[in-house]
């Protein structure tokens, strides 16, 4: 049975109801101007559009450790650097067994791969959410940071 994810809290609800134990992975990203940006790219960036995605922080959590998107947002704000707010959070779920959630080592390995994927732009396997907890279609300029 396929379930729709209309917001971050839907993702949490689905992860909590899965028979297999889950570990959720999060990579928070910001945007910056790419090296050698053109004047047009600079102008778009100043209007809050475009830019290159850059990983800022990452974490893994069991679904039971995340009460809601608002709770994750509040927690993430404690770790943001001044002048570097995150604009998107890429998510993935790592599946274990009915008796055991994936290990910390498994999560760490996948988090490293997610960070590298952000750096190279290979983002198709991850679900991005904006700071309001809404899913984002990449390439939609209205959703840009």
C-alpha positions, 0 to 999 in steps of 0.5 A: 500500500503506497502512502502519500507524504504531504508534509514532514509529519506524514513521513514521521507517521509512516515511519512509526507505523512500519513493521520494520524498525526505522532510523531517519537520516537528515542532512540540512543544507544551505545555499551559497554562490558557486565559484565564478558566479555570473552577475545574473546568478548573483542577482538571482541569489540576492533575490533568494533564488538559485545558488549551490547546495552546501551541507551544513549539518547532519543527524540520524534519529529514531522516529520516536526521537522526533516529536514533530517537524516543529520539534526538529526545527527547534532542535536544528536552530540550536546548531545553526551557525550565525549567518548560515541558516539551513534552507532544506533538509534531505531525508532518508529512512534506513530500515532494520528488522522488526526486532532491531533498528539499524545500527549507529554505524549503518546510519553514519555510513549512509549519512556520509553518502548523503552528504557526498550526494548533496555535494555532487547533486545526486539527490534523487534518492532523498526527500527534501523538505523546506523550513515549513516542513513541506516537501520540495520539488527541486528545480522549482524556483519558488521553493529555492532558498 
